[in-house]
Amino acid sequence: MDIEELKITANLARLNMSDEELRDAYCAFEQMLEYFSAMQDAGHLIDGLDGETADVLSAAPDLFRTDAEVSAGAVEPEAIIEKAAEHDGHFIVIPNVL
């Protein structure tokens, strides 16, 4: 992606970015595109696993979580709150990610 494509994309997304802001953000957008490409490549690798490798991965109990239905009364809310890394009264504190 070049700076002109970034400018067009920003306009389509209705982002009013100055030329200076676009130049400053260009490296971050390039990095995001590299990450997306790496994720896409990883997806192709997983899709291309042969049956034997897929069997080994599915037999490893610690790699995947088994889904199980839990009734609402089976877990006490207080127990969940107490197990949270951080809580405030009756609320679990979740850090901001942006």
Backbone as a chain_set.jsonl record, in Angstrom:
{"seq": "MDIEELKITANLARLNMSDEELRDAYCAFEQMLEYFSAMQDAGHLIDGLDGETADVLSAAPDLFRTDAEVSAGAVEPEAIIEKAAEHDGHFIVIPNVL", "coords": {"N": [[0.859, -1.172, 0.0], [0.607, 2.159, -0.867], [1.1, 5.648, 0.004], [-0.883, 7.147, -1.248], [-2.922, 5.272, -1.711], [-3.52, 4.746, 0.925], [-4.554, 7.206, 1.65], [-6.883, 7.282, 0.066], [-8.228, 5.077, 1.152], [-8.592, 5.985, 3.787], [-10.312, 8.136, 3.298], [-12.538, 6.743, 2.274], [-13.256, 5.434, 4.576], [-14.208, 7.489, 5.924], [-12.475, 9.033, 7.444], [-11.046, 11.895, 8.49], [-8.114, 12.773, 7.773], [-5.118, 14.565, 7.942], [-2.397, 15.291, 5.633], [-0.026, 15.073, 7.034], [-0.81, 13.515, 9.258], [-1.472, 11.185, 7.904], [1.059, 10.43, 6.917], [2.342, 9.952, 9.348], [0.848, 7.797, 10.292], [1.263, 5.865, 8.414], [3.331, 3.87, 8.681], [2.29, 2.288, 10.748], [-0.03, 1.276, 9.526], [1.127, -0.23, 7.479], [2.435, -2.143, 9.033], [0.213, -3.417, 10.206], [-0.926, -4.573, 7.9], [1.097, -6.395, 7.286], [0.875, -8.109, 9.507], [-1.72, -9.131, 9.069], [-1.262, -10.516, 6.709], [0.546, -12.447, 7.643], [-1.139, -13.858, 9.395], [-2.963, -14.879, 7.567], [-1.274, -16.55, 6.093], [-0.615, -18.374, 8.107], [-3.087, -19.551, 8.516], [-3.396, -20.918, 6.11], [-1.389, -22.796, 6.439], [-2.369, -24.338, 8.55], [-4.713, -25.32, 7.401], [-3.572, -26.993, 5.541], [-2.63, -29.225, 6.888], [-1.737, -32.634, 7.222], [-3.634, -35.694, 7.668], [-2.524, -37.249, 9.763], [-1.02, -35.446, 11.342], [-3.079, -33.724, 12.124], [-4.55, -35.514, 13.664], [-2.783, -35.96, 15.794], [-2.684, -33.402, 16.949], [-5.37, -33.13, 17.746], [-5.497, -35.075, 19.667], [-4.083, -34.123, 21.788], [-4.639, -33.218, 24.97], [-4.251, -30.822, 26.413], [-4.155, -28.736, 24.653], [-6.557, -27.911, 23.545], [-9.721, -26.654, 24.533], [-12.46, -28.285, 25.944], [-15.825, -27.931, 25.132], [-18.542, -27.466, 27.253], [-21.83, -27.697, 28.452], [-23.13, -25.603, 30.933], [-25.199, -25.268, 33.661], [-27.105, -22.462, 34.847], [-27.253, -22.315, 37.619], [-25.072, -23.751, 38.471], [-22.656, -22.479, 38.846], [-21.482, -20.192, 41.112], [-21.872, -16.679, 41.172], [-20.247, -15.149, 42.879], [-18.013, -16.761, 43.214], [-16.87, -16.674, 40.703], [-16.21, -13.96, 40.505], [-14.352, -13.75, 42.597], [-12.271, -15.288, 41.567], [-11.337, -13.758, 39.533], [-8.718, -11.807, 38.069], [-8.627, -9.146, 38.812], [-10.917, -7.29, 40.709], [-13.773, -5.268, 41.586], [-15.729, -4.836, 44.069], [-18.79, -6.11, 43.183], [-18.068, -6.424, 40.573], [-16.114, -7.409, 37.746], [-12.958, -6.285, 36.878], [-11.835, -5.15, 33.851], [-9.085, -4.541, 31.892], [-8.4, -1.687, 29.75], [-7.965, -2.063, 26.247], [-7.226, -0.488, 24.189]], "CA": [[0.0, 0.0, 0.0], [1.361, 3.408, -0.851], [0.459, 6.724, 0.764], [-2.102, 7.558, -1.958], [-3.938, 4.26, -1.408], [-3.909, 4.975, 2.309], [-5.4, 8.399, 1.66], [-8.179, 6.873, -0.49], [-8.855, 4.21, 2.149], [-9.018, 6.837, 4.9], [-11.49, 8.879, 2.842], [-13.66, 5.803, 2.21], [-13.638, 5.143, 5.958], [-14.662, 8.778, 6.453], [-11.493, 9.547, 8.389], [-10.482, 13.158, 8.024], [-6.715, 12.783, 8.191], [-4.261, 15.467, 7.18], [-1.262, 14.611, 5.011], [0.942, 14.774, 8.104], [-1.344, 12.375, 10.006], [-1.334, 10.007, 7.051], [2.475, 10.027, 6.921], [2.646, 9.398, 10.671], [0.139, 6.53, 10.473], [1.596, 4.955, 7.321], [4.099, 2.716, 9.18], [1.381, 1.435, 11.515], [-0.889, 0.576, 8.576], [1.971, -1.231, 6.828], [2.642, -3.213, 10.002], [-1.045, -4.158, 10.296], [-1.057, -5.392, 6.697], [2.034, -7.511, 7.44], [0.274, -9.034, 10.469], [-2.831, -9.799, 8.401], [-0.672, -11.458, 5.766], [1.088, -13.566, 8.423], [-2.263, -14.648, 9.882], [-3.509, -15.593, 6.425], [-0.33, -17.628, 5.805], [-0.76, -19.379, 9.159], [-4.339, -20.248, 8.242], [-3.144, -21.87, 5.02], [-0.583, -23.89, 6.989], [-3.249, -25.199, 9.342], [-5.605, -26.002, 6.466], [-2.822, -27.976, 4.784], [-2.117, -30.313, 7.712], [-2.18, -33.965, 6.814], [-4.498, -36.355, 8.644], [-1.76, -37.725, 10.918], [-0.719, -34.292, 12.183], [-4.342, -33.267, 12.7], [-4.9, -36.47, 14.716], [-1.9, -35.703, 16.943], [-3.142, -32.171, 17.589], [-6.67, -33.328, 18.39], [-5.318, -35.991, 20.795], [-3.389, -33.419, 22.869], [-5.716, -32.688, 25.804], [-3.992, -29.496, 26.961], [-4.158, -27.709, 23.617], [-7.896, -27.442, 23.211], [-10.715, -26.688, 25.593], [-13.704, -28.963, 25.576], [-17.005, -27.145, 25.454], [-19.532, -28.201, 28.028], [-22.949, -26.867, 28.89], [-23.166, -25.401, 32.373], [-26.464, -24.638, 34.037], [-26.906, -21.178, 35.512], [-27.098, -22.484, 39.057], [-23.9, -24.564, 38.78], [-21.524, -21.624, 39.2], [-21.872, -19.026, 41.91], [-21.243, -15.452, 40.685], [-19.203, -14.71, 43.8], [-16.824, -17.565, 42.952], [-16.262, -16.156, 39.474], [-15.619, -12.661, 40.83], [-13.172, -13.979, 43.434], [-11.206, -15.861, 40.749], [-10.883, -12.761, 38.562], [-7.426, -11.204, 38.389], [-8.9, -7.891, 39.51], [-12.355, -7.039, 40.817], [-14.176, -4.116, 42.384], [-17.05, -5.166, 44.594], [-19.468, -7.16, 42.428], [-17.71, -6.269, 39.159], [-14.791, -7.819, 37.299], [-12.274, -5.175, 36.224], [-11.196, -5.56, 32.614], [-8.264, -3.408, 31.439], [-8.618, -1.175, 28.406], [-7.024, -2.629, 25.28], [-6.831, 0.543, 23.209]], "C": [[0.901, 1.23, 0.0], [0.519, 4.494, -0.165], [-0.827, 7.193, 0.088], [-3.241, 6.568, -1.712], [-4.445, 4.417, 0.022], [-4.847, 6.178, 2.413], [-6.8, 8.063, 1.144], [-8.941, 6.019, 0.522], [-9.37, 5.017, 3.332], [-10.266, 7.631, 4.517], [-12.713, 7.978, 2.767], [-14.175, 5.452, 3.602], [-14.13, 6.402, 6.676], [-13.777, 9.274, 7.595], [-10.891, 10.807, 7.798], [-9.065, 13.276, 8.557], [-5.931, 13.738, 7.304], [-3.118, 14.662, 6.567], [-0.215, 14.228, 6.051], [0.485, 13.571, 8.936], [-1.23, 11.087, 9.198], [0.114, 9.51, 7.023], [2.844, 9.381, 8.254], [2.027, 8.011, 10.858], [0.564, 5.471, 9.455], [2.334, 3.702, 7.812], [3.201, 1.751, 9.956], [0.461, 0.645, 10.589], [-0.111, -0.518, 7.844], [2.191, -2.425, 7.757], [1.376, -4.061, 10.156], [-1.225, -5.07, 9.088], [-0.113, -6.592, 6.742], [1.476, -8.557, 8.401], [-0.878, -9.816, 9.824], [-2.312, -10.857, 7.427], [-0.115, -12.681, 6.501], [-0.031, -14.456, 8.956], [-2.872, -15.468, 8.745], [-2.598, -16.766, 6.064], [-0.449, -18.742, 6.837], [-2.039, -20.188, 8.948], [-4.169, -21.278, 7.133], [-2.32, -23.05, 5.52], [-1.455, -24.877, 7.756], [-4.188, -25.979, 8.435], [-4.897, -27.13, 5.735], [-2.266, -29.127, 5.609], [-2.622, -31.65, 7.202], [-2.972, -34.611, 7.942], [-3.776, -36.768, 9.899], [-1.454, -36.574, 11.877], [-1.975, -33.773, 12.858], [-4.775, -34.196, 13.826], [-4.068, -36.242, 15.97], [-2.366, -34.461, 17.685], [-4.458, -32.371, 18.329], [-6.561, -34.246, 19.592], [-4.641, -35.305, 21.977], [-4.419, -32.733, 23.755], [-5.489, -31.261, 26.292], [-4.06, -28.385, 25.926], [-5.531, -27.108, 23.37], [-8.839, -27.602, 24.391], [-11.923, -27.467, 25.096], [-14.871, -28.09, 26.004], [-17.994, -28.015, 26.205], [-20.612, -27.228, 28.471], [-22.939, -26.795, 30.413], [-24.479, -24.715, 32.703], [-26.179, -23.383, 34.854], [-26.667, -21.329, 37.006], [-25.83, -23.226, 39.45], [-22.711, -23.726, 39.24], [-22.039, -20.412, 39.953], [-21.168, -17.78, 41.38], [-20.102, -14.982, 41.577], [-17.905, -15.475, 43.546], [-16.099, -17.067, 41.7], [-15.554, -14.843, 39.77], [-14.349, -12.839, 41.647], [-11.997, -14.526, 42.625], [-10.648, -14.866, 39.736], [-9.566, -12.146, 39.028], [-7.611, -9.901, 39.173], [-10.41, -7.681, 39.557], [-12.597, -5.86, 41.742], [-15.602, -4.381, 42.842], [-17.645, -6.333, 43.817], [-19.141, -7.126, 40.935], [-16.31, -6.773, 38.893], [-14.184, -6.639, 36.544], [-11.531, -5.714, 35.009], [-10.4, -4.368, 32.103], [-8.622, -2.969, 30.024], [-7.571, -1.782, 27.471], [-6.612, -1.626, 24.225], [-6.261, 1.736, 23.904]], "O": [[1.846, 1.318, 0.784], [-0.635, 4.263, 0.195], [-1.767, 7.597, 0.772], [-4.389, 6.972, -1.528], [-5.632, 4.246, 0.3], [-5.814, 6.159, 3.175], [-7.793, 8.508, 1.718], [-10.141, 6.205, 0.727], [-10.468, 4.761, 3.827], [-11.178, 7.779, 5.33], [-13.808, 8.389, 3.151], [-15.366, 5.204, 3.793], [-14.425, 6.38, 7.871], [-14.255, 9.851, 8.572], [-10.294, 10.775, 6.722], [-8.837, 13.806, 9.644], [-6.061, 13.724, 6.08], [-2.894, 13.507, 6.927], [0.407, 13.17, 5.95], [1.294, 12.709, 9.279], [-0.928, 10.026, 9.746], [0.361, 8.306, 7.097], [3.568, 8.386, 8.29], [2.617, 7.15, 11.51], [0.248, 4.294, 9.628], [1.998, 2.591, 7.402], [3.341, 0.534, 9.832], [0.198, -0.531, 10.84], [-0.634, -1.609, 7.618], [2.14, -3.575, 7.323], [1.457, -5.287, 10.228], [-1.634, -6.221, 9.239], [-0.471, -7.681, 6.292], [1.588, -9.756, 8.146], [-0.991, -11.026, 10.017], [-2.86, -11.955, 7.338], [-0.28, -13.812, 6.045], [0.109, -15.679, 8.971], [-3.253, -16.622, 8.944], [-3.084, -17.856, 5.763], [-0.392, -19.921, 6.488], [-2.052, -21.395, 9.186], [-4.726, -22.374, 7.202], [-2.525, -24.18, 5.077], [-1.3, -26.092, 7.63], [-4.435, -27.163, 8.666], [-5.528, -28.114, 5.347], [-1.499, -29.935, 5.085], [-3.779, -31.785, 6.803], [-2.969, -34.106, 9.064], [-4.329, -36.662, 10.993], [-1.613, -36.716, 13.089], [-1.946, -33.42, 14.037], [-5.308, -33.735, 14.836], [-4.587, -36.321, 17.083], [-2.438, -34.462, 18.914], [-4.641, -31.837, 19.423], [-7.432, -34.217, 20.463], [-4.63, -35.862, 23.075], [-5.022, -31.748, 23.33], [-6.459, -30.553, 26.561], [-4.027, -27.208, 26.284], [-5.65, -25.932, 23.025], [-8.756, -28.57, 25.147], [-12.346, -27.312, 23.95], [-14.89, -27.573, 27.121], [-18.246, -29.161, 25.829], [-20.332, -26.081, 28.819], [-22.761, -27.806, 31.092], [-24.831, -23.702, 32.098], [-25.124, -23.267, 35.478], [-25.937, -20.531, 37.594], [-25.528, -23.33, 40.639], [-21.846, -24.229, 39.957], [-22.925, -19.699, 39.481], [-19.958, -17.825, 41.158], [-19.097, -14.47, 41.082], [-16.819, -14.906, 43.649], [-14.869, -17.045, 41.649], [-14.422, -14.635, 39.333], [-13.364, -12.141, 41.408], [-10.844, -14.258, 42.961], [-9.597, -15.109, 39.144], [-9.331, -11.985, 40.226], [-6.841, -9.6, 40.084], [-11.099, -7.875, 38.556], [-11.753, -5.5, 42.562], [-16.558, -4.174, 42.094], [-17.071, -7.422, 43.793], [-19.849, -7.726, 40.127], [-15.413, -6.589, 39.717], [-14.829, -6.061, 35.668], [-10.704, -6.619, 35.122], [-10.965, -3.294, 31.897], [-9.083, -3.767, 29.208], [-6.423, -1.988, 27.867], [-5.713, -1.909, 23.434], [-5.873, 2.705, 23.25]]}, "num_chains": 1, "name": "protein.A"}
